[in-house]
Amino acid sequence: MNRLALGAAVVLTAPLAAPQLLAFPYAAQVHAHQVRSVDPITPAIVRAVEIADRRVAAGPLGQARRPDEPIFLTGGGWRWAWLALTSRGAMALTRPINDAVIVNRIDPTGRDVLNGRALGGRRSLEGVIAHELTHGSLRAHFGPFVDVTRPQQLREGFCDYVAGGGTLSDAEAGALLRAGADHPALPYWQGRKRVEAAMARPDASVDRLFADWKD
């Protein structure tokens, strides 16, 4: 019984470290990234990966990152449910174990990622991928435990800053704040605004930003 339980656990958790085990039928090489997808990889998807890659490379931690993070486009189905675990409402995610970028459902045009929310439920594919690649840059620069040692608002705000925007518009975020409403994307917006202000200073640096941040 113990061996059976151990075997089942290995089968269930192995794809978290190696998502390619879930048999993605399509694959393409885009720059240094191996992109795997449940649907055909269209020119729009290739362009989005290229734009995201350039955006992160030009960012303040562009030299810190590994340039070959694998990207998995799950289609939002059972592969997403398996790999996302408790983060199924997210646009995408990465994990320190392999820096793989796992993406939720993409709309038929191949330009936007969808998470099913009425508000903040759509974001450009290049923005989502750039955001997740920046998480890899942070881990490369600060170490693999940055995801638990630094505040969420700082980390997510910085990733949105590098990605060039977030899920919520300024008008949407402002309406939420005026109403006193909560939304999972609001800390990202608030963090990005603080990061933008901090990084606009003449003496700004990523190390100073992270050292001086106060919740």
FENSULHU-V608137 format. One record per pair of residues at least 24 apart in sequence whose C-alpha atoms are under 7 Angstrom apart, sorted by sequence separation. I is the first residue (numbers start at 0). GAP is how many residues later the second one is. D is the distance in whole Angstrom. If there is no record, write none. Layout:
BEGIN
<<I GAP D> <I GAP D>>
END
This chain:
BEGIN
<<79 24 6> <90 24 5> <134 24 6> <89 25 6> <133 25 5> <88 26 6> <75 28 5> <130 28 5> <70 29 6> <71 29 6> <72 29 6> <73 29 6> <74 29 6> <75 29 4> <130 29 6> <68 30 6> <69 30 5> <70 30 5> <71 30 5> <72 30 5> <73 30 6> <74 30 4> <68 31 6> <69 31 6> <70 31 6> <71 31 6> <72 31 7> <73 31 6> <74 31 6> <100 31 6> <130 31 7> <156 31 5> <160 31 5> <68 32 7> <130 32 5> <155 32 5> <156 32 7> <159 32 6> <129 33 5> <152 34 5> <156 34 4> <157 34 6> <160 34 7> <31 35 6> <32 35 5> <34 35 6> <35 35 6> <36 35 6> <37 35 7> <152 35 6> <155 35 7> <156 35 4> <160 35 7> <31 36 5> <32 36 6> <33 36 5> <34 36 5> <35 36 5> <36 36 5> <37 36 6> <91 36 7> <126 36 5> <32 37 5> <33 37 6> <34 37 6> <35 37 6> <36 37 6> <37 37 6> <90 37 7> <98 37 6> <153 37 6> <157 37 6> <32 38 7> <93 38 6> <152 38 5> <156 38 6> <92 39 6> <122 44 6> <121 45 7> <119 47 5> <95 48 6> <119 48 5> <21 57 7> <44 65 6> <43 66 6> <44 66 7> <15 67 6> <43 67 6> <64 71 6> <64 72 4> <63 73 6> <51 74 5> <55 74 6> <50 75 6> <51 75 7> <54 75 7> <64 75 6> <60 76 6> <63 76 6> <47 77 6> <48 77 6> <51 77 6> <52 77 7> <63 77 6> <47 78 4> <51 78 5> <55 78 6> <16 80 6> <48 80 7> <16 81 6> <58 103 6> <55 106 6> <54 108 7>>
END
